[in-house]
Amino acid sequence: MKRVLGIDPGSLITGFALVRESGSARVCERSGQIHLGSGELTARLTVLFRELSTLIEQTHPDCVAVESAFHAKSAKSSLVLGHARGVALLVAGLAELPVAEYAPREVKMAVVGKGSATKDQVQYMVRRLLSLQAAPRADEADAMAVGLCHLHRAKLRIPRSAPRRSASEAALWRAKARP
């Protein structure tokens, strides 16, 4: 059973979802949003670091899948989004988890079958693929889609094994790295 923490990074709201394979079915164990507030960027990134670190400590995923950068409306928006992605990658790296990055078009193609799918289409397909009672919020749906994309794509790749620290060693490392 492979458990993937899908992350849809954002500078105000970051979506997350822990998805796993259960036989031929896909299941979402946990999902949500991390609200970063509207203060200074440093404060928001600190919140993101702490929340993602706690989430990984609580859920113990096998790997992390992150949506890669896209061209935002402005260069400043792209740069700020890049900072949030960097924090997500750092947290996964400190936990010594394998990380996969997927372009938004690749995620949409894997989940909807169309790289130019709308957010509504992604929400609809995620709900269907994970047998959810209701459509998830947009950021959660995007994180679920990233996790599902990784589960689909992982079957096409040769699995790589990476040495991992024990849970206590990883927790000690993260504690030292916290601001």
N, C-alpha and C positions, 0 to 999 in steps of 0.2 A: 504494500500500500504506500503510495507516494503522496505526501502532503505538501502542497505548494502555497506559499504566501504570496498572493498577487497584490501588487501595489500600483495605484494610480496616483503618482505624486502631484501635488498642487501646492501653491504658495499660500492659499487660504484654507483649503480643505484637501486632505489626502484620503483617498478611499483605500480600503484594504479588504481582503477576503482570503480566508484559508479554505482551499478546495482540495479534495482528494478523490482518488479513484477507489471505488468499492465494487470490485468485479468489473462489469461493463458499464456500471453507472458512475456518474460524477455527483459528488455531494459537497455542499457548502457547509462547513462546520461552524464558521463564524465570519461575520463581516461587519463593517461599520465605517464610520468616518472619523477622522482626526481633525477637529476644528482648531486651526492655528491662531485664530484671532486676527486682528487687523493692526497690531502694533508694529514695531520695528522688525525688520527682516531677521536680525540676529535672535530676537526673542522668539519669533515664530519657528525658526529652524531649531532652536533649543527644545521647544515643545515637541516638534516632530521627532527629534533624536530620542528624547525620553520616552515618548509614547510608543515608537516603533521598537525600541529596546525592550520595553516592558512586554509588548505584544509577542515578541520573539521568545522571551523568557517564559511566558505563560503558555504558548502554543507549541513550541518545539517543532517548527516546520522542517522538512527535509531540504528545501531549497526556497529561493525567493525569485519571483519573476516581476520585473519592473517595466512599465511602459517607457520607451525611450522618448527622447525629446522630439518635438515637432515644431514647425515654424509657427510661432504665435503671431498675434496681431502686430506686435512691435518687438524690437530687439530687446528692450528692457524686460518685457514679459518673458521672452525666451530665456534670458539670463537668470531671472528670478526662479523660473521653473527648473532650470539647470541646477541651481543651488539645492532645491528640494530633492531632486533626483540624487544629487551627490550625497545628501544626508541618508537617504534610503540605501544607497550602495555602501556607504560607510558602516551603517548599522549591520547590514548583512555580512560585510567583510569582517567586522569585529566578532561576530558570532561564528565566523568561519563557515558560512553557508554558501553553497554554490549559487551563483546569480546568473540569470538569463535576462536579456533585454530584448524587447520586441517593439517594433515600430507600430504606431497606431493602425496603419493600413493592414499590417500582417495580423494583428489581433482581430480586427474586423473581418478579415478574410477567413480566419480560422473559425470564428464563432458564427458569423452571419453568412459567409460565402461571398461577400462583396466588400472590397476594400474601401469603398466610399459610403458604407452604411451610416445611417443616422444614429444618434444616441438612442432614439426610441426603438429602432430596430435592434440595437445591441441589448437594450433592456429586455425586449420581448424574447430574444433568443436565449439570453442568460436565464431568464425565468423558466423557459421551456427545458433547456438542457439540464438545469439543476432541480427541476420539479419544485419550484418555489411557489408558495401560496399567492404572493403578490409580487409585483414588479419592484425590484430594489431601486434605491435612489441612484442617480446617474453616476456619482463617483464610486459607489459600491459596485454597480453593474460593470463599470469599466475595470475595476480591480478583479472582479470575478472573471471577466472576459480574458484578462491577462493571464490569470491562473489557468483557465481552461485552455488557452492557446498553448501554454507551456506543456500541459498534459498531452495535448494533441501532438505537438511538435517533438516532445521527448521520445515518443514511440518511433520517430524516424531517425533518431540519432543513436550513436553508440554511447551507452552510459559511461560517464567518467566518474572515477572514484577519487575523492579528495580526503586526505587525512583530516580528522576532526578532533577537536579538543573535547575532553569530557565536559559535562554540563557545569561542573564546579569550576573547572579551569576557564571556561568561556565566561561564566558569571564574574569571576575575579577579574578577568581582562576587561570586561565591559565596565565594571565598577571603577577601575583605574582610569578609564578613558572618559568617564562622564565629567562634564563641566561642573 
